[in-house]
């Protein structure tokens, strides 16, 4: 998600799940080729498995960007054909490419020829006045004919005329049935679904009809949900990470960042939703919000201490460390 799932966010999320595939923010192909690669593409080895999401519509540039990403160690390259941001409308990439499935197929073919890792596509049901029946089928058929290894579908239309990017995340109605029908038509193809899944129970329900579920805002706003993923969906038998251990991992990570000239806020802004509940959660968010530039990791430890203290003072039976959506 643009401006959200940067390397600090992904490192944090990997403390909560060892197996879920993590995705980067969308990075445009031109930036990969000409920009600061360490800033745009750098990641920690602990983030694997990790997919880079690319934006663009020039097959040659996308192929070059994909090859660069593969050389850097990414496990998958995903082409974004679903983002409705103003920045993508002006750059001829993202959701507007739903209107040109043949071009998207050319992009996928060029990327597949350039790399050995999987190349996947993330799209919408359609855009604006498109009929989602033929629109989604045309896009799917074009990219699969070009060799795409999987298709992820955000189960909403994107309205590029009349709705803001924020409104496009909520106002177009969800149509999970349309994605299920696509999967039924393509039984041998990996089809995953995205959009509106807020709990692991809901994810399990979706998996009755498709092959994978992508968590976006739910993972960001209530990241503790991720600590139930490995046992429920990957068969892991080891215990979920203790929140205190997660915080200590992030203290060590933030210390390295600070030593290199970074700021604590770059890390803690992704951690505000770790605790949800009546005791301590609000204090956690307060202490980690609006940090002064000079803040160090003592602030992070102090915020966790406030949660722990609130838990000791809470009435018996009140949970302080886990989201209500935890499995």
Secondary structure by P-SEA (a helix, b strand, c coil): ccccccaaaaaaaaaccccccccccccccccccccccccccccccccccbbbbbbbccaaaaaaaaaaaaaacccbbbbbcccccaaaaaacccccccccaaaaaaaaaaaaaccccbbbbbbcccccccccaaaaaaaaaaaaaacccbbbbcccccccccccaaaaaccccccaaaaaaaaaaccccbbbbbcccccaaaaaaaaaccccccccccccccccccccccccccccccccccaaaaaaaaaaaaaaaaaacccccccccccccccccccaaaaaaaaaccccccccaaaaaaaaaaaaaaaaacccccccccccccc
